[in-house]
């Protein structure tokens, strides 16, 4: 990669970074302007993970396989 291509690549990454910061700052405003709402929607879309890609998801919570009240009482009394 020659220096001209490297410089173009750097400028492109810097421009993307400035746009991302601008987008995040507009999305974080508590304003109801059209541009701010659009920025919030774009940020939500960009930040939302697909369920199969989300490593923080838990099958027990998703399927509501929690403990019943009787099971919790029995557990607390066993201590």
N, C-alpha and C positions, 0 to 999 in steps of 0.2 A: 504494500500500500504506500503510495507516494504521499508527499506532504500535502498536496492539494486535496486529495481524497480524504486524508486524515482531518484536515481542517474543515472540510464540508461535513464530515461525519460529526465532528465536535460541535459545529454550529447547529446542526440538526438536533442533536441531543440537548443542547442548551435551550433551543427554542421550545422543544417539547417540555422541558422542565419548567420554563417560565409559564407556558400555557397551563400546565398542571397546577402550578401554584396559584395562578389567577383563577382557575376554575374552582379550586378548593376554597379560596377566600370568598368568592362570590356565593358558593353553596353554603358557607357557614354563616352568612348574614341572616338576620331575623327580619328580612324584608319580604314583601309579597309581590315584588316586581316580577315581570315575566322572565327576564334574564336570570334572576336568582332562582326561580322555580325550575327553569330548564337546567341550570347548573346542578341543582340538587338531584334532579332526575338522572342526569348523566353520571354524577358521582355514585348514586345508589346503584345504577346499572353496572358501573365499572367495578364497584367494590363487592357486589353480591357474588358469592361462590355457588357453583352448581352443587346440588346435594351430594353427588358422588365424589366431588373434589374437596368437600369440607371435612377436614380431619377432626374437627371439634364436635361433630354430630355424634349423638349417642343413641343407639337403638332402643335402649330401655326408656329413655325420655321421649323419643319420637313415637314409640308405640304405647306410651302411657302405661308401662308395666311397673308402676311404683308399688310401694308397700301399702297395705290396707291399714286402717286405724287400729285394728286389733293386733296386727303384726307389730306395729310400732309400739303399742302399749306393752306387749309381751317383751319386746326388746329392751325397753326402758326399765321394766321391772326386774329383768334378769341381771342388771348391773348392781 
